Amino acid sequence: MVAGEASGDLLAGLLLGALRGRWPDLSAAGIGGPRMREQGFDAWWPHDRLAVHGYAEALRHYREIAGIRRALARRLLADRPDAFVGVDAPDFNLGLEAQLKAAGIRTVHFVCPSIWAWRGGRAAKIAASADHVLCLFPFEPALLERHGVAATYVGHPLADVIPLDPPTAAARAALGLRDDDEVVALLPGSRVAEIAHLAARFLDAAALLARERPHLRFVLPLAPGMRAHVEPLLAGRELALTIVDGRSHEALAACDVTLIASGTATLEAALFKRPMVIAYHMSALSWHIMKRMRYQPWVGLPNILCGEFVVPELLQHDATPDALAREVARFLDEPARMLALHARFTDLHHQLRRDTARTATDAIAQVLGR
């Protein structure tokens, strides 16, 4: 198995639990993170070696990442596994899967690459790489099958893990917040490059909000290793801010609104039924490439799944502190809008809840003929 970043590690960890439930003697190894290791996974390389952000950073790390892929391919071709499961990370995994599939090793790709959003030409590469694709979203299997790729809709595992009714009171108590506090969660991303591009913008936006609304409380959950990158940014900012290591789900359950980086976390926020302002910023080169390859007007998963702008997106030059603060304040001032969004996200939660780990394990068993 290969998972290339924190979100892939989470998905793979959940899948490994179900796989071990079916095959208790399962041996799993490759590239992974702490959630996978908790399931007995043998991580030959840590997943954060692959966690790069945007084209510019990928180019800087290309030689290292390509070397890891060559070494992994040699090892797997020499000691052939029953199956290879690539979890997301398509730029790394699809090329590796193509080598393994050509050598007769069964390959499964978990998380359909977003060919419906950009880089649709990858469909042919998926067909050459994966014997089967496990899809998180309901519209994906039909799209893949038009390109000759076998696929199964397995739902999204986060929809199984996150409760339908968010435990707001318990989360607030755990974070030292009062029931009547007005709370904004700041989630600027889990990678160093995301923190570099977004954390200062988010903190500046929080300072603007606090100036107009001194009663506001802010919660900032940080991925492992990110505290050292954020704490220097706090100098001179007067905020009622609680910083926690991890615990992003508690922060989302506790908050009224979240200011959040585009990515998997936006789906988590939707499953917690939270209004959000989605932001993203990257290097000029990466942005220039990305914006020319987009097929849809949305980048945030909640908007993509709903097919409209149910929450605002502020990207690149639009992601200014003033604009971010203004959109957060709009939600706080419009409780009817927040209530309508809660209902919309509840419907989405039911749609995505499919006992993903078991459904994915059933599909892998069929690929293996067991």
N, C-alpha and C positions, 0 to 999 in steps of 0.2 A: 504494500500500500504506500501511496505517497499523498501527503497533505501538505500544502505549501504555505499556510498561514493560520492564524488563530481560528478563523471561521471554519476552515477545512478540518482543523484538528478537532473542533467541536463535533462536526458532522461525522467524522471518522470514528471518534470515540463512541458516539451513540450507536453507529453501525456495528462496531466491534462487539459491543455488549450483546446485541442480538445474534451476531454470528457465533459467538461463544455459547450462547444459549442453545443453538442448534447443534453445533459441533464443539463439545467441551474441550477436545484435544487440539483445537485449532492453533496453528503456529502462524503468527503475523509479524512481519518485519518490513523495514524500508525507511521512509522519511516521515517523521511525525512529531507531535508535541505532547504536552503533559496529559491531556485528556486521553490520548491514545495509550500512553504509557500506563495510565491507571488501569487499562484493560489488558495489561500484559504485553503490550506492543514493544518489539525490539527496535528502537530507533537508531539506525546506523548513522543517520545525520539528523540534527534537529530541524524542525520545520521552519524556523526563522531564517535559515540559510537561503531560503527561496523567497522570503517575503520582501519583495521590492515593490516600488511605487512609481508607476508611470514608465514611459519609454526611456527617458533620460537616465533614470537610475538603473533600469534593466541593462542598458548599454554598458554602463560602468561596471556592472557585476557579471557581464556575459561570460567571460572566460571561466570564472569560478563556478557559475551555475552549469555551464556546458560540461565542465570537468566532472561535476557531481553526477550529471545524467549519464555520461559515458561510463563512469565507474559503476553506477548502479545497474546499467544495462548489462555490462560484462558479468556482474555477479548473478543477476537473475537468469541470464542465458546459460550460465554454467551450472546453476543449481535451480532448475526449473520449478517454479511454484505451480500449484493447481490453477491459480488465477491471480491476476494483477488487478487491483482496484485503484484507479487514479481519482483522487478526490479534488474536484475543481482544478485550479492551477493549470488551465488548458495549454498555455504556452510551453510549460515544462512537460506535462503528462501526455499530450497527444502524440508528440514525436516519439517518446519512449514507448507508448502503447503500440504505435505502428511497428516498431522493431520487434516487439514481443509477439504481436499478432502474426506477423510474417513468419515467425519461428514456430508458430503453432501453439503459443500460450494464450489461453483465454483471457480476454481483457474486458473490464467493465469500467465505464467512466461515470462517476457519481457527481452530479450537477451538470446539466446541459449547458455548454457554452452559450452565451447570449447572442446567438446568431440572429435572433429576432430584433436585437437592439443595434448591433453593429458587427462588422466583419462576417457577413453572411457567407463569404467564400469559404469559411472554415467547415461548412457542411460536408464537402468532399473529403476533407482531412479527417473529420470525425468518422465517416464511413470506412476509411482505410485504417482507422486506429482502434475503434471500439467494437467488440462483438455485441455489446449491449450498453445502453445509456439509461441511468436512473435519473428521472426528471423530477424536479421539485415543484414545478408549476403545471397546471392542467392542460395548457394549450401546447406544450412542447412536444409530446410524443407524435402527434399528427404531423407537425412540421418536420420532425426528423424522419418519419416514415416516408415522406415525399422524396427524401434523399436516399432511401434505401437503408436507413439505420433503424435497427430494432430498439425499442425503448419502452419503458414502463413509468407511468406517473406514480410516484411513491409518496406524494405530499411533502410537506416540509417538516423536518424533525422538531424544529423550534415550536411548531404549533402543537405538538404533543407535550413538550416540556413546559411551556408557558401556560399557566392556568387561564381558563376562559374569563374568570373574574379576578382581576389583579389584586393582590394582597396589599392594598395601599396602606392601611393602618399599621400592619405589622412591619412593612418596609420603613415607614416613617419612624416608628419606634426604634428599629434597629439602627437607623442613621442619626438618631438623636433629634428628630424633627417633631414638631407638634402637629396635631391633626388639622389645626386651622392655619398652618403656615401656607404661604403661596410659594411654590417651589419650582425652580427651573433646573433641569439636568443638562450639563454640558458634556457632550461626547465628541471630542475632536478626532477620534480615530485610535487605532491600536498600533500603528507603525510609526517609526521615528520620522519619516518624511511627512506623514499626515500631521503629526504634532507640529513639525516645523512650519508647515503651511497654514495650519488652522488654529492652533491653540491660542496664539496671541490675539487673533481676530475674535475668537469666542470670548476671551477674557475682557477685551475692549468692549464688546457688545454687552457683556454682563455689567461692566462698570457704568455704561450708559443707562441700562435698565435700572440699576441700583440708585442712580442719581435721581431718577424720576419716581422710583418706587422703593424707598429705603427699607421697607418691610420685607422685600424679596429675600428668599434663601436660595442658595445655589449649591448643587452637588456635582462634583467632578470625579467620576470613576476613571482610574487609570489602569491600562494594561501593564503587566509586569515589565519593569525596567524603564517605564516612562516618567516616573516621578522626577528623576534628575533633570529631565528635559523641560519639565513644566515649572518646577518651583522657582527657577530664576526669573520667570515671567511675572511672578506675583508681586515683585517689589513695586511699591508705590500705588498699588491698587487696593482700595478699601472695599472689601466684599465680605458679606456673610457667607463664606464659602467652606464647604466640607469636602475635603479630598479623601478618597478611599482607594485602596488598591484592589482592583477587580470590582466585584459587586455591582456590575453595570445593570443587572436585572433588578437589584434592589433600588438603584437610582431611578430606573424607568418606572418601576411600580410606585415609587414615592412621589414622583414629580407631577406637576400640572401640565407642563409643556417641556419639550426638550429641543435644544439646539444641537444638531447632530450631523456628523460627516456622512456623506453618501456611502452606502455599502450595506452589508448584511445587518448592521445595527439598526438601520431604518425599518427593516422588516420586524426586528425584535420590538421596536417602539410601537409599530402598528399592532402587533399581537398583544402588547400591553395596553392597547387602545389609547395611546397618547398622541395628542396633537404635536406636530414637530415642524421645525424649520430646517430643511436639508441644505447643507452647504458643501462645496468642494472647491479646492484650489490645488493646482499642480504647477510644475515648471512650464514655461512658455512653450517649449518644444513639444512636451507631452500634450498640452492643451490644443495646440495647433493640429496635431495629428488626430486626436480624439474627436474634436468637433467636426472634422471633415468626414468621419466614418460613421457618425450616428445616423440611425434610421428613424428614430422616434423623437418626439419633443421632450420626453421625460428621461431622467437618469435615475431617480429614486424608485426603489422597488414598490413602495405603496402606490405611487402614481402609475407605474407601469401595470401593476396588477389590477388597479381600478380603471385604467384606461383614460384617466383625466387628471388634472392637477387638483387633487384633493388636499394637498399640502404644498406650500411654496418651496421652490428650489432656487437657491442663489449660488451661482457657479462662477468661478474665476473672478473676473473684474467686478461682478455684481455682489460678490461675497464681502461687502464692506461692513465694518462694525455697525455703522448707522443703519444700514438696510437690515442686517440680522436682528438688531434690537427692535426695530420697527415692526418686523413680522412677528416676533415673539410677543410683543405688546398687544398686537391685534388679536391674537388668540386669547390672551388674558382678559381682554376687554369684551370678548364675544362668547359668553358661555353657551348660547344656543348653537353656535358653529361648532364648539367643542363637543357638545352632546350629539350632534348629527354625525360627527366624525367617529365618535365612539360606536354608534350603531353600524356605520359602514365598516369599521375595522372588525367588529364582532362577526359580521357576515363573512368577511375575508378569513377570519380565524377558523370558522367552521369548514370553509371550503378547503383549507390547507391541512386540516387535521385528518390524517390517514394512517396512523400507526406506522410511521415511516420506516423505522428500523426493521420491523417484522416484514413489511411489504418489500423492502429492498432485499432482505435476506431471502425471501421466497424467489425473487427474480434471479438472484445470484445462484441459488440452488438449481434453477432451471438451466442457467447457462452452463453449470457444471454437470447437468444431467443426473442430479442426485435428489 
